Amino acid sequence: MADSPDDLVLTQLRDICADISDVRGTLGAISRHRTNLEGGQVAIIQHLGHLAAADARQQLATDAVTERLVLIELRLDLRNT
């Protein structure tokens, strides 16, 4: 028995609807994945900020030690001015 043109069109529309549903599901998964990546990127950027602050504190401490060493050397006449 041959399918009528209306049945063929309905079958194709159902297939198209199923494909659209699959695409929506895939887009949802991609969107969730992108959100997770963005969250990870934010965490990395925050960590880099903390590292930069720690580096700045370390540099200040090193500068203070250097200044104290210079004063000690001057006091002991170990340094030419």
N, C-alpha and C positions, 0 to 999 in steps of 0.2 A: 504494500500500500504506500503510495507516494505521499510525502508530507505536503501540506498546503503551504503556500507562501507565508501566510500568517504564522504558522507554526515554526517555520525556519527563522523568521524575523524574531520571534519570541525567544527561540533557542539562542540566537546570536546575542540578543540583548541580555539574557541571563549570563552568558559567557563573559560579556563585557562588564556586567556588574560584578561578577566574581573576580575578574582581573583588577577592577578598580578597588575592590575590597583588599586584595592582596597588596596593591600599591600603597594604599593607606596604612596597612599594617607595617609595611617596610619603612615608610616615611616616619611612622611613630617610633620604630626601633632606631632609626638613624638619628632622630631628634633626641631620644634619650641618651644615645651614645655620645652625641655632640655635647649635651649638657654635662655628662660625666667628664668629658675631656676638658670642658671649660672650667669645671670645678677643680680639676687637677692642675690646670694652668694657674688658677688663682692661688692655690696652695704653694706652687713652685715660686710664684712671684713674691708671695709673703715670706717664704723661706729665704729668698735672695735678699729681701729687705732686711731681715734679721741678720743675715751674714754680713751685709754691708755695715750695719750698725755695730756689730761685734768687731769688725775690722777697724772701724773708726775709733772705738774705745781702745782697742789694742794699740793703735797708732799713737793715741794720746798718752797712754801709759809708757810706751817706748820713748816718746819725746820727753816725758818727765824724767825718766831714768837717764836719758842722754844729758839733759840739763844738769842733773845732780852729779853725774860723772864729770862733766866739764868743770863744775865748781870744785869738786874734790881735786881734780888735776891741777887747777889753778892754785888752790890752797897749798898743795904739796909741791908746787913749782915743777910739775911734770909736763906742763903744757906751755908752749911758746905763744905769747899773745900777739 
